[in-house]
Amino acid sequence: MKAFLDENFLLTNKTAETLYHDYAKDMPVIDYHCHLPPAHIAADTKFENLTQIWLYGDHYKWRAMRANGIDESYITGDKSDKEKFIQWAATVPYTLRNPLYHWTHLELQRYFGIHEILNAESAERIYDACSEKLRTADYSVRNLLRKMKVHTVCTTDDPTDNLEFHQQIKTDGFEIPILPAFRPDAAMNPDNTDAFNNYVNLLEKTADRGIDDYKSYIKALKSRHDFFAENGCSVSDHGLEQVYAEDYTEKKVKQIFEKLRDGKNIHHEEKLMFRSAMLEQFAQWDHERGWVQQYHLGAIRNNNSRMSGKLGADTGWDSIGDFSQGKALAKFLNKLDKENKLTKTIIYNLNPADNELMATMIGNFNDGSVAGKIQWGSAWWFLDQKDGMTKQINALSNMGLLSKFVGMLTDSRSFLSYPRHEYFRRLLCNLFGGEIENGELPNDVSWTGKIIQDICFNNAKEYFSW
């Protein structure tokens, strides 16, 4: 029987062990999509305790605690940080076979050197030991990034963000680039007229220009796109239920914008037209700049209106959606391709039923100009675990070129999430190693090792030009 989380964790054969330890393990990390708060990197924050860095904002853990019957006061409520951590620790033994169990203990090992199992009995001991370390300079957020061999980080930022923290980080001379990503979801969301108008008013102030009509709205957004480019941005990102590719005319979109600004509600077809026009406009700007555009597709967000209303978005009330993705996605990409305005693109699906759809869709628009120009992104969110990542790797292998895949990302708000890259690398090496030992692949460890290093780091470095 193997020991839990030993050096060969998830590696079930000798070739996998060689591939991981000799080729994958020490490769740097490019985190090309995450939600790390740049303010903490600018301040080089030292967290006061383990709860602050590990539980604040982590809706994965919050959902597990709720499922375990933990009162909300110990999750997002007014209990002390130590009390919250003890309740999380008491939940951990019940997360067996959930990826949280692996992630939790990987993070304790890799960051703090703690190999003890976290549970109610060990909670205070582990909390005190980790919190003491976190208050030292060695555990500032910049040193945590260095510890994990992070090469580049790309955050997620609204067009109205002034990017002051990114600017400060660059001025400080921090050697790890912390780059913004342009995430204009709010700019194309007409579902709530009041919220949309509040956003337009904010954009007006941020861009320092009047917005009187659709044309001036687009100019204001373009000025922010340019501003992001001036501050090192070369990536956009969209979190959508599905890609929007409704037919529209500029005249109709102008009328829709005027109705929104007049405080009038618009009907469903008009919403689709507005979103489609905005999405295409952003894609054209991305192509002009040579950016990489990302589309995260398929989440149903804020399902629990009572709790979402109380706690806000991104607090753990989201799930996989069953939206139809194929036709609109193909129509959208095809229109851009016909007009020679399709830039490098990464598509992520949340519904595993769409795996093979995505794996084959990307092949429709790879044109030989760039290796892996259209990418199917790493298993995302609810799929970001052993089974989900394995299925994504296998489907991409079967229907595309895994060798040109840009690999893993954290998609996390936590500075302790970088062992997810290790988790992915171990699974990847185990798949290759097992097929070599089964005679399904040639016993050419050096070539396979090169492919693995490309997937872990080199492909992303070349693809993003970082």
N, C-alpha and C positions, 0 to 999 in steps of 0.2 A: 504493500500500500504506500502510495506517495504521500509525502508530507504536504499539508495545505500551504499553498502559495510559496513553494520553494523556488529555487532559481530556475527550475524547468517547468514552472506553472504553465499549463495549457500546451506544453510541448510533449507530444506523445511518442516521439521516435527520435533516434540519434541524429538523423539528418536535420530534422527541425531544430534540434538543440544547436547544431553547428551553424545553421542559417541564422538563427536568432542571435546567438552570442558573438559570432564572428562578423556578421554583416549588418544586422538590423539594429541591435541594441544601442550602439553609440552614435547613430545618425542624429544630426540636429533635428529640431522640430520647427516646421512652418505651420503656424496656426492661422490659416487664411480666413477663418470665420469664427468669431467668438463674441461674447457679450461682456468681456471684462471692462470694468469702469475705468476709463483713462485717468480720472481724477486720482485714483489710488496709486497709479503708476507715477503720475506727476509728483505726488506728495511722497512717494516711496514709503507708503504706509506700513507701519508695524501694528498688526492687529492685537488687541488687548487680550483676546482669548480665542479658544478653538471654535466656539459657537459663532463668533463674528465672521470668521473667515470661511466657516464650513457649513453653517446652517442658514445664515442670512441670505435670502433670495433663492435658496435651492429648493425649487418646487418638487424635484424628484423625491427628496427626503420628506418634504411636507406631506406629499400624497401617501407615502408609506406610513407616516405617523398617524395620519387620519384613518387610514385603513386598519391600523392597529388599535383604534379606539382612544387615541390621545386627544385630550381637550385642546381646542384651538388656542387657549391661553398659553400653552406650552410650545406652540408652533410659531404663530405670528403675533401672539398676544403679549401681555404685560409681565409674564413671569421672568425671573432673572435668567441671564445667559447660562448660568450653571444648571439651573433647574431644567431649562430647555434641553441642554446637552444630555442630562441624565435620562430624560424621556426618550431622546433619540437613541441613546445607547441601549435602553431597555427594548427598543423596537428592533435593533439590528439583528438579534438572533432569529427573529421572525421573518427576516428578509432572505432566508436561505433560498437559493436558485433565482433570486432577483439580482440583476447586475449590481445593485447597490451594495450587496454583500462583498462582492469582489472589489469594487471601486473603493469602498470604505477601508478595507484592509490593505489594499495596494497603496493608498494614500498615506495611511499610518506608517507603513514600512518605508516608502520612498522618501517622504519628507522628514519623518521624525525618528526613523529607526526603531519603531515599535512593532514587535512581532506578536504581541499579545492579542487575543481575541477581544473585541469590544462587546461588552454586555453590561447589564446592570451592576454586576459585582466589580468590574474593572473601570467603570465609568469615571469616578472621581479621580482615580489614580492617573488615568490617561489624560483626562481634561487638564489636570494640574501640570503634568509633565509637558504636554504640548503647548499649553498657554504660556508657561515659563519660557519656552524656546521662542515662541512667536513674538515675545516682547523684546527680543534681542535683535541687534543689527543684522545678524546672519539670516534672519527670517523676514526682513523687509520684502515687499512685493518684488522689487527689482532683483533681489538676491534669490528669491524663489524662482523667478524666470531663468536666471543664470543657472541655478541648480539643475533645472530640467533641460538645459541645453537648447533653449528656445532661440531660434534664429530670427524670426519675424512674427509679429502679432498684428492682426487686422481686426479692429473693433467694429462695432455696428452703430451708425450715427445718423440722426435725422438731419435733413438739409438745413434746418434752422439752427443747428449746433454751431457755435462760434469756433470750435476746435481749439480753444485756448489751452487745454491740457495737452493735446498733441503738440502744439507749438512749444509749450514749456518743456516737454520731454525732449524735443529735438534741441532746444536751446541749451538744455542741461548737458547735452552730449552723451546721453544714454546710448550705449552701443547696440542695443537691440531695437530695431526700428518698430515703432508703434504707429501703425498707419490707420487712417479712418476708412470706413466704407460708407457709401452713399445709400441710405435706406429710406426711400421716399414714400413709404406706405401711406402715411397720413395725408400726403399731398394728393393722392388719387382715390381717397375713400369718401364717397358722398353719402354714406348710409345715414349719418346723423348731420343734419344741415347746420345746427348750431356749432357742433364740434368742428365741422369743416370750415365754417366762417371764422371761428376763433383761430384755426390754423392759418388761414389766409392772412388774417390780421397780424399774426406773429411773424409770418414770412415777410410781410410788408416792412415791419420794423427791422428784421434781421438783414434783409437785402437792401434796406434804406432806399426804397423806391415805391412809388404809388402803384397800387393794383386796382385798376378801374374796370378791366375786362379780361377776357381769356388770354388775349395776346400779351398783355402786361403781366398776367400771372405766369405764363410760360417764360417770359423774359426774366422775371424774378427768380424762378426755379433754375433757369440756365445760368444765372449769375452765381447761384449757390453751387451748381455743378462745377463751374469754373473755379470757384473759391476752393472747393474740395481738391480739385486737381492741383492747384497751386500749393496745397498743403500735403502733397504726397499721396493723395488718393488715386488708386487705379482699379478699384473694385466697387461695383454696386451690388445691392442685395434687395430682394423683394420677398416678403412673407405673404403668400396669397393662398386662398382656397384653391384657385385654379388660374391658369393663364387666361386672360381676356383677349378675345380676337373678334369682337363684334364689328360688323361693317358700320362705318360712320362717315359723316361729312364734317368738314371744319365748321361749316355754318351751323350744323346741328349741335356740335360740341360747344360752340360759342353761346348758343341759346341755353343749353343746359347749365353752363357756368353762370349765366345771368340769372337764371331761376334760383340757383343755389345762393347766390349773393343777395337775392331779394328775400331770402328766407323761406322759399317755397320748397316743398317736398317734390322729389322727382320719382317717376315710376321705374320699375325694374329694368326695362329695356334701356332707358336713358342712363341708368347707373352703369350698365354694361358698356354702353357706348363711351361714356366718359372715362371709365377705367381703361378701356381698350385704347383710346386716343392717348391717354397719359402714358400707358405702358410702352406703346410704340415710340412716343417721343423720347422717353428715357433711354430706350434701346438705341435710338439713332445717335443720341449724344454719347453714349458709351462707345459706339462704333467710331465716332469721330475722334475720340480720345484714345482709342485702342485699349479701353478698359476690359476687364473680365466682368460679365454680368452673371448674377446668381439668382435662381428662382427656387424658393422653398415652398413646395406645393402640398396642400392636402390636410391642413389642420382645421378642426372645428374648435374655435376659441371661445372661452368665457361661457361655457355651457350652463354653469350654475349661476344664474343671474343674482340670486340672493347673496352668495358669497363673493362673487366678482364685484358686485356693487359695494360691498363692505370693504374688500381688500384691494380691489383694482386688478388690472391685467397682470398676466404672468405670475399668478399665485397658485396655480395648480388645478385649474378647472377646464383644461383643454383635452382633446382626444383626437384620435385618427378619424378623418372624414372619408366618405365614400363618393367623392366627386368624380365626375367623368373628366378625364384629363387628356385623352389622346387627340381628338380632332382639333380642339382649339389650340393645343400646343403645337401641333403640326402646322396649322394655318398661320399662327403667329411667326414661327421660325421660318416658314416658307416665304412669307411676305418680306421679311427682312432679307432673306437670302436672295430673292429675286431682284431686290433693289440694291444688292451688294452692300447691305448695312448690318450684316450679322457678325457681331464681334465674338470673341471667345465666350463660351457660355457653359455654366454648370447648372444642372437641373437636379433637384432633390425631391424625392417622393416620401410622403409619410405613410401612405397605405401600401403594405407589402404586396397587395394584389396588383400594383402597378409596376412591380420590379421589371418584368420582362418587357413591358411597354417602354419603360425608360431606357432599358438596355438596348432596345432596337431603335428607338427614336433618335438617339444621338448619332447613329450610323447614317441616318438620312441626310445629315447636314455637315458631316466631315468632308471637306473638299480638297484635302491634301496640302493646303496652304500652311497648316500648323499641325504638328502631331497632337492628336487628341484635342482638336479645337473645341468640339462639343463634348462635354464631360457629363457622365452620370455621377452625381456626388455621393460621398460616403453615406452609409446608413445613418439616418437622421432621427434624433429625438427618441421616440418610443422604440425605434429600430436600432438604436445605438447600443447594441449588446451582442453577446456571443452568437446567438441564432441569427439576428438581423444582419450583422456584419458578414457572417459566413454566407448567407443567402445572397447578399449583394455582390460579394466577391465572386461567387459561383456563377450568378447570372451574367455578370459582366465578362467573366472568362468565357462563358459559352457563346456569347453573342457579340462580343467586341474584343478589344485588346486591353486586358488587365494590365499589361506591361506599360501602357501609357497613362494609367490612372494617376491622378494627383493626390490620392491617398486621404489620410485621416485629418480631422480637425476636432476641436473640443466642443464648439457651440455652447460654451459654458460661461457662467458668471463668476465662477470660482477660480481663485489662483491655485487651488489644490487639485485641479482636474487633469493635469498633464499626463498622469499615468494612463489615461485613456488611449494615448498614442502607443504606449507600450502594449496595452491590451490588444489593440488592433495588430500591431507588429507580430506579437506572439501567435495570434490566430492565422495571420498570413503565412508565417514561416511554417506553422504546423500543417497547413493545407499543402504547400509545396513539398515539404519534407515527406509527408505521408505518400504522396503520389510518386516521388522518386523511389521510395523504398518499396512501393507496390509495382514498380516497373512501368508506371504510366507516363513518367517523364524520364529523360536520360539522367544518369548520375553525373551531371556536370554542375557541381556545387558552385564553382566560381561564376559561371554564367547566371545561374539561378540567383546567386547572391547579388549579382549586379542588378538584376531585375527587381529584386526586393529592395535594394538601396534606392533605386529609381522611384519606386512606389512610395517609400518612406519619406523621401526628401528631394531627390534630384529632379523628378518630374515637376513638382510644385515650384521649385526654384526657377526652372526654365520657363514654365507656363506663365507665372506671374512676373517674371523678370525681376526677382528680388534677390 
